[in-house]
Amino acid sequence: IATIHQKQKFLLYFNHAGFTNQLRAIERASALAAATNRTLVLPPVLQHCGTENIKYDWACSSAHRCPQAIKEVKKYALKVASGARFPSFTEVVDFDLLLRQHPSYKSMSFIDLPAFMTMFEEKYVKGQNASTLAELIDLHFYSGDSTALEKILRDNELYANETIKAFNDELGDNEIAVIGSGFKLNRKIPAMYNMTLMNYPPQKHFLKILKRILQLMPTNYIGAHIRIRDRYEGKSEMLCQSAELVEPFTDLINQLKMINVTKNETVYLGLQAPFVKVCLVELSNDEYKIVSLPDLFNHDNETHSLMNGINLEWETVVLVLDQLLLSLSKQYVQAKMSFGASISTFQKSIKKRHSHRQELLSLIENV
């Protein structure tokens, strides 16, 4: 994504959490990288927690505090250098178009971790037979007093320029700077650039899939999403009647009634788990014509083939398409969560995208 220069400086960070929070991490880390004149090294796309590996071995990760997070970043680097298959954010985001079209990103540069490690090995490993790659990474991946710096980088009460100064004081002279969580960075740094990655331009293969799916769907479908726990515990025959699920499903059904959805209208349901559709059908007394992504790709070889061609975990491909298809709906409704915050980051991103749906429709039309 970026052209490597001899005097270029880089920023690496610890990646964790769900897919949308990983996008938030890129948003915040890229703003810090731009503010400190660095190229952001993109980590792998981690699978969503609660799913199984299919193609890759980059499991989901919960948050770690420094210095454990720094150790994880170094493990990423070693894993890539050993030839591990790499699920790249460039499979999802058209960074070239992002850099061209969005003013906030014009001063930023990105490089995938495999390309960065190729450059690193060419520069530092050749002629260093006495040192292992792990030792060279420990030597050149600099994190300073990571615990003290992390407290400052995470402090949303600080002004952005105070956070940036603290980073430069600790890591500014080093070619390769490594920090902890990108997602936990001070939110005022991307705000300084008036930037968001939630409305990213998708790569062309996703646009082609969306174009095909929209040919199979009614033009004015309704989007609906309900957020459940990643690792929902319970017996399958009892799921729909559990108190934790009845409440959000009732909320979703009430919202569909409020916008006067009829039996003839198609409701596209974002499908976090197979039983979600079963429960909505049961609890609504089969009131709506409900369609989910598996209903589409299981009956259309072209869609299934296009999805298989993307170099990401299958669950990640489904999640990205769900998010995009929900944002393209004529109207979008979502249930309040029965745990944690009332709205998830995933749902916030859908609402953000929905307000810009015409931009995405234009990209799809021109693919």
NORUR-V591760 format. One record per residue. N is the residue number from 1. PSI is psi as a letter, one per 40 degrees, with the letter a starting at -180 (NA if undefined). OMEGA is omega in radians with two decimals (999 if undefined). Layout:
n=N psi=PSI omega=OMEGA
n=N psi=PSI omega=OMEGA
This chain:
n=1 psi=d omega=-3.11
n=2 psi=i omega=3.01
n=3 psi=h omega=-3.06
n=4 psi=h omega=3.08
n=5 psi=i omega=-3.04
n=6 psi=d omega=-3.07
n=7 psi=e omega=-3.10
n=8 psi=i omega=3.07
n=9 psi=i omega=-3.01
n=10 psi=i omega=3.05
n=11 psi=h omega=3.01
n=12 psi=i omega=3.14
n=13 psi=i omega=3.14
n=14 psi=h omega=-3.14
n=15 psi=i omega=3.14
n=16 psi=i omega=3.05
n=17 psi=a omega=-3.10
n=18 psi=i omega=-3.01
n=19 psi=d omega=-3.09
n=20 psi=d omega=3.06
n=21 psi=d omega=3.05
n=22 psi=d omega=3.04
n=23 psi=d omega=3.08
n=24 psi=d omega=3.14
n=25 psi=d omega=3.08
n=26 psi=d omega=-3.14
n=27 psi=d omega=-3.08
n=28 psi=d omega=-3.14
n=29 psi=d omega=3.13
n=30 psi=d omega=3.08
n=31 psi=d omega=3.09
n=32 psi=d omega=3.12
n=33 psi=d omega=3.14
n=34 psi=d omega=-3.11
n=35 psi=d omega=-3.12
n=36 psi=e omega=3.08
n=37 psi=f omega=3.13
n=38 psi=i omega=2.99
n=39 psi=h omega=3.13
n=40 psi=h omega=3.07
n=41 psi=h omega=-3.07
n=42 psi=h omega=3.10
n=43 psi=i omega=3.07
n=44 psi=i omega=2.96
n=45 psi=h omega=3.12
n=46 psi=i omega=3.12
n=47 psi=i omega=3.13
n=48 psi=h omega=-3.14
n=49 psi=i omega=3.14
n=50 psi=e omega=3.11
n=51 psi=i omega=-3.11
n=52 psi=i omega=3.09
n=53 psi=i omega=3.05
n=54 psi=d omega=-3.08
n=55 psi=d omega=-2.92
n=56 psi=i omega=3.13
n=57 psi=f omega=3.10
n=58 psi=g omega=-3.04
n=59 psi=i omega=3.07
n=60 psi=i omega=-3.11
n=61 psi=h omega=3.01
n=62 psi=i omega=-3.08
n=63 psi=h omega=2.99
n=64 psi=i omega=3.03
n=65 psi=i omega=3.05
n=66 psi=i omega=0.09
n=67 psi=e omega=-3.14
n=68 psi=d omega=3.14
n=69 psi=d omega=3.12
n=70 psi=d omega=3.11
n=71 psi=d omega=3.14
n=72 psi=d omega=3.11
n=73 psi=d omega=3.13
n=74 psi=d omega=3.07
n=75 psi=d omega=3.07
n=76 psi=d omega=-3.07
n=77 psi=d omega=3.13
n=78 psi=d omega=-3.13
n=79 psi=d omega=3.11
n=80 psi=d omega=-3.13
n=81 psi=d omega=3.14
n=82 psi=e omega=3.07
n=83 psi=e omega=3.13
n=84 psi=h omega=3.10
n=85 psi=i omega=-2.94
n=86 psi=h omega=3.04
n=87 psi=h omega=-2.95
n=88 psi=i omega=3.02
n=89 psi=e omega=3.09
n=90 psi=e omega=3.01
n=91 psi=d omega=-3.09
n=92 psi=d omega=-3.01
n=93 psi=h omega=3.01
n=94 psi=g omega=-3.07
n=95 psi=d omega=3.11
n=96 psi=d omega=3.13
n=97 psi=d omega=3.11
n=98 psi=d omega=-3.11
n=99 psi=d omega=-3.13
n=100 psi=d omega=-2.94
n=101 psi=d omega=-3.06
n=102 psi=h omega=-3.09
n=103 psi=d omega=-3.09
n=104 psi=d omega=-3.04
n=105 psi=e omega=-3.04
n=106 psi=d omega=3.13
n=107 psi=e omega=-3.04
n=108 psi=i omega=3.06
n=109 psi=i omega=-3.06
n=110 psi=i omega=3.00
n=111 psi=h omega=3.07
n=112 psi=i omega=-3.13
n=113 psi=d omega=3.11
n=114 psi=d omega=3.12
n=115 psi=d omega=3.10
n=116 psi=d omega=-3.12
n=117 psi=d omega=3.04
n=118 psi=d omega=3.09
n=119 psi=d omega=-3.12
n=120 psi=d omega=-3.12
n=121 psi=d omega=3.11
n=122 psi=d omega=-3.08
n=123 psi=d omega=-2.96
n=124 psi=d omega=-3.03
n=125 psi=d omega=-3.12
n=126 psi=h omega=3.13
n=127 psi=e omega=-3.12
n=128 psi=f omega=-3.04
n=129 psi=d omega=-3.10
n=130 psi=e omega=-3.08
n=131 psi=i omega=3.03
n=132 psi=i omega=3.12
n=133 psi=d omega=3.13
n=134 psi=d omega=3.12
n=135 psi=d omega=3.14
n=136 psi=d omega=3.07
n=137 psi=d omega=3.10
n=138 psi=d omega=-3.09
n=139 psi=d omega=-2.99
n=140 psi=e omega=3.06
n=141 psi=h omega=-2.97
n=142 psi=h omega=3.14
n=143 psi=e omega=3.12
n=144 psi=a omega=3.05
n=145 psi=g omega=-2.96
n=146 psi=d omega=-3.11
n=147 psi=d omega=3.13
n=148 psi=d omega=-3.13
n=149 psi=d omega=-3.13
n=150 psi=d omega=3.13
n=151 psi=d omega=-3.14
n=152 psi=d omega=-3.10
n=153 psi=d omega=-3.12
n=154 psi=e omega=-3.01
n=155 psi=h omega=-3.13
n=156 psi=e omega=3.09
n=157 psi=e omega=-3.14
n=158 psi=i omega=2.98
n=159 psi=i omega=-3.10
n=160 psi=d omega=-3.09
n=161 psi=d omega=3.07
n=162 psi=d omega=3.11
n=163 psi=d omega=-3.12
n=164 psi=d omega=3.12
n=165 psi=d omega=3.13
n=166 psi=d omega=3.10
n=167 psi=d omega=-3.10
n=168 psi=d omega=3.12
n=169 psi=d omega=-3.07
n=170 psi=d omega=-2.97
n=171 psi=e omega=-2.95
n=172 psi=d omega=-3.08
n=173 psi=e omega=-3.02
n=174 psi=h omega=-3.11
n=175 psi=d omega=-3.08
n=176 psi=h omega=-3.14
n=177 psi=h omega=-3.14
n=178 psi=h omega=3.10
n=179 psi=i omega=3.10
n=180 psi=b omega=-3.03
n=181 psi=h omega=3.00
n=182 psi=d omega=-3.11
n=183 psi=d omega=-3.08
n=184 psi=e omega=-3.13
n=185 psi=i omega=3.09
n=186 psi=h omega=-3.09
n=187 psi=e omega=-3.12
n=188 psi=e omega=-3.13
n=189 psi=d omega=3.06
n=190 psi=d omega=3.11
n=191 psi=d omega=3.11
n=192 psi=d omega=3.14
n=193 psi=e omega=-3.08
n=194 psi=f omega=-3.01
n=195 psi=i omega=3.01
n=196 psi=i omega=3.11
n=197 psi=e omega=-3.07
n=198 psi=d omega=3.13
n=199 psi=f omega=-3.09
n=200 psi=i omega=3.01
n=201 psi=h omega=-3.13
n=202 psi=i omega=3.05
n=203 psi=i omega=-3.02
n=204 psi=d omega=-3.12
n=205 psi=d omega=3.04
n=206 psi=d omega=3.11
n=207 psi=d omega=3.12
n=208 psi=d omega=3.10
n=209 psi=d omega=3.13
n=210 psi=d omega=3.13
n=211 psi=d omega=3.13
n=212 psi=d omega=-3.11
n=213 psi=d omega=-3.14
n=214 psi=d omega=3.04
n=215 psi=d omega=-3.11
n=216 psi=e omega=-3.04
n=217 psi=i omega=2.97
n=218 psi=i omega=-3.06
n=219 psi=d omega=-3.03
n=220 psi=g omega=3.12
n=221 psi=i omega=3.10
n=222 psi=h omega=3.08
n=223 psi=h omega=3.14
n=224 psi=h omega=-3.13
n=225 psi=h omega=3.06
n=226 psi=h omega=-3.08
n=227 psi=h omega=3.08
n=228 psi=i omega=3.13
n=229 psi=i omega=3.14
n=230 psi=d omega=-3.11
n=231 psi=g omega=-3.08
n=232 psi=h omega=-3.13
n=233 psi=h omega=3.09
n=234 psi=i omega=3.10
n=235 psi=h omega=-3.02
n=236 psi=d omega=-3.08
n=237 psi=e omega=-3.10
n=238 psi=e omega=-2.99
n=239 psi=d omega=-3.01
n=240 psi=d omega=-3.11
n=241 psi=e omega=3.13
n=242 psi=i omega=-3.07
n=243 psi=d omega=-3.10
n=244 psi=d omega=-3.13
n=245 psi=d omega=-3.11
n=246 psi=d omega=-3.09
n=247 psi=d omega=3.14
n=248 psi=d omega=3.10
n=249 psi=d omega=3.08
n=250 psi=d omega=3.09
n=251 psi=d omega=-3.13
n=252 psi=d omega=3.14
n=253 psi=d omega=3.11
n=254 psi=d omega=3.12
n=255 psi=d omega=3.08
n=256 psi=d omega=3.10
n=257 psi=d omega=-3.10
n=258 psi=d omega=3.12
n=259 psi=e omega=3.00
n=260 psi=f omega=3.08
n=261 psi=h omega=-3.10
n=262 psi=i omega=-3.14
n=263 psi=d omega=-3.08
n=264 psi=e omega=-3.12
n=265 psi=i omega=3.13
n=266 psi=h omega=3.04
n=267 psi=h omega=3.07
n=268 psi=h omega=-3.07
n=269 psi=h omega=3.01
n=270 psi=h omega=-2.91
n=271 psi=g omega=3.09
n=272 psi=d omega=3.12
n=273 psi=i omega=-3.07
n=274 psi=d omega=-3.07
n=275 psi=e omega=-3.12
n=276 psi=d omega=3.12
n=277 psi=d omega=3.13
n=278 psi=d omega=-3.11
n=279 psi=d omega=3.14
n=280 psi=d omega=3.09
n=281 psi=d omega=-3.10
n=282 psi=d omega=-3.03
n=283 psi=e omega=3.08
n=284 psi=e omega=-3.09
n=285 psi=f omega=3.11
n=286 psi=f omega=-3.04
n=287 psi=d omega=-2.99
n=288 psi=i omega=3.06
n=289 psi=g omega=-2.98
n=290 psi=h omega=3.13
n=291 psi=h omega=3.04
n=292 psi=i omega=-3.07
n=293 psi=d omega=3.11
n=294 psi=d omega=3.09
n=295 psi=d omega=-3.09
n=296 psi=d omega=-3.06
n=297 psi=d omega=3.11
n=298 psi=e omega=-3.11
n=299 psi=e omega=3.14
n=300 psi=h omega=-3.08
n=301 psi=d omega=-3.12
n=302 psi=d omega=3.12
n=303 psi=d omega=-3.12
n=304 psi=d omega=-3.14
n=305 psi=d omega=3.12
n=306 psi=d omega=3.13
n=307 psi=d omega=3.12
n=308 psi=d omega=-3.10
n=309 psi=e omega=-3.13
n=310 psi=h omega=-3.04
n=311 psi=g omega=3.07
n=312 psi=i omega=3.02
n=313 psi=i omega=3.13
n=314 psi=d omega=-3.13
n=315 psi=d omega=3.12
n=316 psi=d omega=3.11
n=317 psi=d omega=3.13
n=318 psi=d omega=-3.12
n=319 psi=d omega=3.14
n=320 psi=d omega=3.14
n=321 psi=d omega=3.08
n=322 psi=d omega=-3.12
n=323 psi=d omega=-3.11
n=324 psi=d omega=-3.13
n=325 psi=d omega=3.07
n=326 psi=d omega=-3.13
n=327 psi=e omega=3.14
n=328 psi=e omega=-3.09
n=329 psi=i omega=3.11
n=330 psi=d omega=3.04
n=331 psi=i omega=-3.08
n=332 psi=h omega=3.06
n=333 psi=i omega=3.14
n=334 psi=i omega=-3.14
n=335 psi=i omega=2.99
n=336 psi=i omega=3.10
n=337 psi=i omega=3.12
n=338 psi=e omega=3.10
n=339 psi=i omega=3.08
n=340 psi=a omega=-3.14
n=341 psi=i omega=-3.10
n=342 psi=e omega=-3.14
n=343 psi=h omega=-3.11
n=344 psi=i omega=3.07
n=345 psi=d omega=3.10
n=346 psi=d omega=-3.13
n=347 psi=d omega=3.08
n=348 psi=d omega=-3.11
n=349 psi=d omega=3.12
n=350 psi=d omega=3.13
n=351 psi=d omega=3.10
n=352 psi=d omega=-3.14
n=353 psi=d omega=-3.09
n=354 psi=d omega=3.13
n=355 psi=e omega=3.12
n=356 psi=f omega=-3.00
n=357 psi=d omega=-3.13
n=358 psi=d omega=3.10
n=359 psi=d omega=3.13
n=360 psi=d omega=3.11
n=361 psi=d omega=3.10
n=362 psi=d omega=3.11
n=363 psi=d omega=3.14
n=364 psi=d omega=-3.11
n=365 psi=d omega=-3.05
n=366 psi=e omega=-3.09
n=367 psi=NA omega=999
